[in-house]
Amino acid sequence: MTRAAAGIPPILLGLVALWFATDLDFGSLTNPGPGLWPIVVSVVLVIAGVVIIVEARQDTEGLTRGAITVVIAAVSLAVYAYLFELTGFEIPTILLLALWLKAFGRESWLVTGVVSVVATASAYALFILGLGVPLPHLLVI
């Protein structure tokens, strides 16, 4: 695989995000709609991917086995976003934190469990109870 192939994922991601963002109202620069920033970020991703392809050099580090970690992290975030809407905030957050702490951080099961639950409870207390952010959640306190 050529080094320029590293530009393909951001281009594809940017195009898919742009496709979804076109359903949102763009608004204007003085009165932005909910689609303004997703469209801007999507266009920046496409431009960055093109720049990567154009500027790829032989002295650029190629993709290594460590890239699988990045792929797993990205896929786990996509699954998290899907489960977040489906089941609420608590379960996907605990599962994502547990995956990242155990698989990427190589923490013990005790540390993984405690940190996952405490961090999720803290985020719940801050955002849902403290700030009143209307996140989907299972617990009703």
C-alpha positions in Angstrom: 0.0 0.0 0.0 1.4 3.4 -0.9 1.9 6.1 1.6 -0.6 8.2 -0.2 -3.4 5.8 0.7 -3.4 7.3 4.2 -5.4 10.2 2.7 -8.3 8.0 1.6 -9.9 7.5 5.1 -10.3 11.2 5.9 -11.7 11.8 2.4 -14.2 9.0 2.8 -15.1 10.0 6.3 -15.5 13.7 5.2 -17.7 12.8 2.3 -19.9 10.5 4.4 -20.2 13.2 7.1 -20.9 15.8 4.5 -23.7 13.7 3.0 -25.3 13.4 6.5 -24.7 17.0 7.3 -26.6 18.2 4.2 -29.8 17.2 5.9 -29.2 19.8 8.5 -29.9 23.5 8.1 -26.7 25.4 7.3 -28.0 28.8 8.3 -25.6 31.7 7.7 -22.3 32.8 9.2 -24.1 35.4 11.4 -26.9 33.0 12.3 -25.5 29.5 12.1 -27.7 26.5 11.8 -27.0 23.0 13.2 -25.4 22.0 9.9 -22.7 24.7 9.8 -20.0 23.1 11.8 -20.5 19.5 10.6 -20.3 20.8 7.0 -17.2 22.9 7.8 -15.5 19.9 9.5 -16.4 17.6 6.7 -14.9 19.9 4.1 -11.7 20.3 6.2 -11.4 16.4 6.4 -11.7 16.1 2.6 -9.1 18.9 2.1 -6.8 17.3 4.6 -7.1 13.9 2.9 -6.3 15.5 -0.5 -3.3 17.2 1.0 -2.1 14.0 2.5 -2.3 12.3 -0.9 -0.6 15.1 -2.7 2.2 15.6 -0.1 2.9 11.9 0.6 6.7 11.3 0.5 8.7 8.1 0.8 10.2 9.3 4.1 6.7 9.3 5.6 6.1 6.6 8.1 3.9 3.8 6.6 1.0 2.1 8.2 2.1 -0.4 10.9 0.4 -3.0 13.0 -0.2 -0.2 15.6 -2.8 1.2 13.2 -5.2 -1.5 14.2 -5.5 0.2 17.6 -6.7 3.3 15.9 -9.2 1.3 13.8 -10.5 -0.4 16.9 -10.8 2.9 18.8 -12.7 4.5 15.8 -15.0 1.5 15.5 -15.7 1.4 19.2 -16.6 5.1 19.1 -19.0 4.4 16.3 -20.6 1.5 18.2 -20.7 3.8 21.3 -22.6 6.5 19.4 -25.1 3.9 18.1 -25.6 2.3 21.5 -25.9 5.7 23.2 -29.0 6.5 21.2 -30.4 3.0 21.5 -29.8 2.2 25.2 -29.0 5.5 26.9 -25.8 7.0 28.4 -24.8 4.6 31.2 -24.2 1.2 29.6 -22.3 2.2 26.5 -20.1 4.6 28.5 -19.1 1.9 31.0 -18.5 -0.5 28.1 -16.4 2.0 26.1 -14.3 3.0 29.1 -13.8 -0.7 30.1 -12.7 -1.6 26.5 -10.2 1.3 26.4 -8.8 0.8 29.8 -8.4 -2.9 29.5 -7.4 -3.3 25.8 -5.5 -0.1 25.3 -4.3 0.8 28.8 -3.7 -2.8 29.9 -5.2 -2.0 33.3 -6.2 -4.7 35.8 -9.8 -5.7 35.9 -10.2 -4.0 39.3 -8.9 -0.7 38.0 -10.9 -1.0 34.8 -14.1 -1.7 36.7 -13.7 1.0 39.3 -12.6 3.7 36.9 -15.3 2.8 34.3 -18.1 3.0 36.9 -16.8 6.0 38.8 -16.1 8.0 35.6 -19.6 7.2 34.2 -21.3 8.1 37.5 -19.3 11.4 37.6 -20.3 12.3 34.1 -23.9 11.4 34.9 -23.8 13.6 38.0 -22.2 16.5 36.1 -24.1 16.5 32.9 -27.5 15.0 33.7 -28.0 16.0 37.3 -25.8 19.1 37.6 -26.2 20.8 34.2 -29.5 19.3 33.2 -28.3 18.2 29.8 -31.0 16.1 28.2 -28.9 13.0 27.4 -30.7 9.7 26.9 -30.3 7.7 30.1 -31.7 4.7 31.9 -31.4 5.8 35.5 -34.1 8.1 36.9 -33.0 9.8 40.1 
